[in-house]
């Protein structure tokens, strides 16, 4: 259920907001990878969540671009 709520929240965002969200998620992903490499990562499931959120944002960006083009 949580991912469906996240997806609906992302759907309501504009293209600029999606770009900002993607940037924030990529920064978080980098920090999580760094924590894992140094052995400081406590919530290992968050890596998977962030990766999937990045995919959701990219999917929505492509959909909005295609809709604007059509």
MIKOL-334594 format. One record per atom (N, C-alpha, C): residue in one letter; x, y, z. Coordinates in pm, whole numbers, plus 32768, in hexadecimal, padded with zeros to 4 digits. Each point is the difference from the previous one (the first is absolute). Last residue first. Example, Ala and Ser with C-alpha at 12.3 -4.5 7.8 and 13.67 -1.06 7.14 Angstrom:
2
S85057F1F82C4/S805280778006/S7FB3806D8049/A801D7DC47FF9/A7FA780778000/A805A80788000/
END
This chain:
70
X80E885AA754E/X7F8B7FD47FB2/X7F9180667FFA/X819180418103/X80257FF87F72/X7F887FDE7FA9/X7FDA800581D7/X801280897FD1/X802080027F6B/X7FE07E6180D8/X7F7B803E7FFD/X800A80907FC9/X818E7F118049/X7FB77FC57F90/X7F7680407FF1/X810680798171/X803E80337F87/X7FB77FCB7F85/X7F7C7F6181A2/X7FD8808B7FF1/X803C803D7F82/X807C7E478072/X7F7180057FDF/X7FD280907FE8/X81BC7FB58095/X7FEE7FD37F75/X7F6E80097FD6/X8063806181C0/X803A80677FA9/X7FEE7FDB7F6E/X7F807EC68144/X7FA2806E7FF7/X803480717FA8/X811F7E968055/X7F8D7FD37FB2/X7F9B80717FEF/X817180498119/X80287FFF7F74/X7F8E7FD57FA5/X7FB97FEF81CF/X800C808B7FD4/X802580067F6D/X7FF37E5880CE/X7F79803A7FF6/X8006808E7FCA/X81967F24805C/X7FC07FC87F89/X7F7480397FEE/X80E480748185/X8043803E7F8E/X7FC07FCE7F7E/X7F757F36818A/X7FC980877FF5/X803E804B7F8B/X80AD7E5A806B/X7F7C7FF47FC1/X7FBC80887FF3/X819D7FEA80E0/X80147FD67F76/X7F7B7FF87FB5/X7FF6805381CD/X803080757FB7/X80137FDE7F6D/X7F8A7EA18123/X7F9380617FF4/X802980787FAC/X81497EBC806F/X7FA17FCC7F9D/X7F8E80637FE8/X813280638152/X804780037F80/X7FA17FD57F91/X7F797FDF81C5/X7FEE80867FC8/X8045800D7F78/X80207E7D8120/X7F8D80027FA7/X7FEA80867FBE/X814C7FAE8156/X802B7FD27F7C/X7F8D80007F9B/X808480FE81CF/X7F857FD77FBC/X80217FD87F71/X816A8081810F/X7FAC7FB6805D/X7F837FC97FBB/X821780A77F7D/X7F757FFA7FD4/X7FAF7FA8805E/X81E8805F7FFB/X7FAD804E805C/X7F6C7FF97FDE/X81AA7F507F1F/X7FC97FAB8069/X7FA780488063/X80E780957E5D/X804A8016807D/X7FC97FAE8074/X7F377FED7E50/X808D7FE37FEA/X8052800E8081/X7E3580797FFD/X800F7F6E7FF5/X80927FDA7FF1/X7F9081CA8002/X7FEF7FC58086/X80127F697FFC/X800580E37E68/X80788023804C/X7FF87FC3808C/X7E8B7FD97EEA/X806C7FAB7FCE/X807F8019804F/X7E9481148060/X7FE87F78802F/X806D7FA07FD0/X800A81BE7F67/X801F7FFA808F/X7FEB7F748038/X7F85804E7E40/X80918009800F/X80277FF48093/X7E3980157F9F/X80377F807FD5/X80988000800F/X7F1C81908051/X7FE97FA0806C/X803A7F797FDD/X800E81487EB7/X805A8024806E/X7FF27F9E8073/X7ED77FD27E9C/X80867FD67FD6/X80678023806C/X7E4580918040/X800A7F6F800D/X808A7FCE7FD8/X7F9F81CB7FC7/X80057FDD808F/X80107F698014/X7FC0809C7E48/X8082802B8033/X80117FDB8093/X7E5E7FB67F3B/X80637FA27FCA/X808B80228034/X7EA581288065/X7FF17F84804D/X80667F987FD2/X7FE381917F0F/X803980198085/X7FFC7F818055/X7F307FEF7E5E/X8091800C7FEF/X804580158085/X7E2C80017FFA/X80337F787FEB/X809780027FEE/X7F21819A801C/X80027FBF8083/X80357F717FF4/X7FC080F17E75/X806F8039804D/X800C7FBF8089/X7E947F877EEB/X807E7FCE7FC8/X80788035804E/X7E417FDF811A/X801F80367F7B/X80877FC87FD1/X7EA77EF8815D/X806E80617FF4/X801180307F6F/X7ECE7EA380A7/X7FCB80888010/X806B806B7FEC/X80657E2A7FFE/X7FAF80207F8B/X7FCE80918003/X80E67F3F8174/X805B80277F94/X7FB3802A7F84/X7F0E7F54816B/X803C80818026/X805C80337F92/X7F4A7E567FCF/X7F9780657FEC/X8033808A8027/X811E7E918048/X7FED80167F71/X7F97806B7FE7/X80497F7281BA/X8075804A7FD0/X7FF080237F6C/X7EC27EE880C3/X7FF080888034/X807280587FCD/X801A7E3D7F9B/X7F92803C7FB5/X7FE8808F802E/X813C7EFD80E5/X803480277F7E/X7F92803F7FAB/X7F947F5081AC/X80538076800D/X803280307F77/X7F097E69803A/X7FAF80788000/X8055807E8000/
END
